[in-house]
Amino acid sequence: MQSAQPIESQDIAFNSEQELGEKISKSISESEQKLQTSLGLMYLNMNEETLKSVRRVLPISKVKMEWNLNAVKLNSSLNAKK
């Protein structure tokens, strides 16, 4: 299993080792910025795109869940008195 795979390669022209280091550093920074931007967009769209396709419309029991905490507590207390 490989954890890191090259996505793109670039030719860098340089006149000195310092210039080469600066250009490599700039290239890495730009690539990381692109990655972080795409990850941010992916997380923003995840709820709308990914999770809605995974989530069930109704639970297996075919009865819609009641997410109101007060209604759940009331229902529990009424069932406990039976």
C-alpha positions, 0 to 999 in steps of 0.5 A: 500500500502506497501512502503518497503518490506523485500527482504532478511534476514540474521542471524548475529552472534555477541559478543557485541552490538558494533559488532552487530551495525558494522555488521548491518551497513556493511550489509545495506551498501552492500545492498544499494551498490547492489541497486545503481549498479542495478539502474545505469545499469537499467538507462543505458539500459533504452534507448535501451530496454524500451524507444524503445519499447514505442516510435512510429516509425512514428507519427500518421500522418505517416509522419516522423518528421523533428528534424533539427531546421534549417529545421523547421524554414525554413519550418515555414517561408515558410509557413508563406509567403503563 
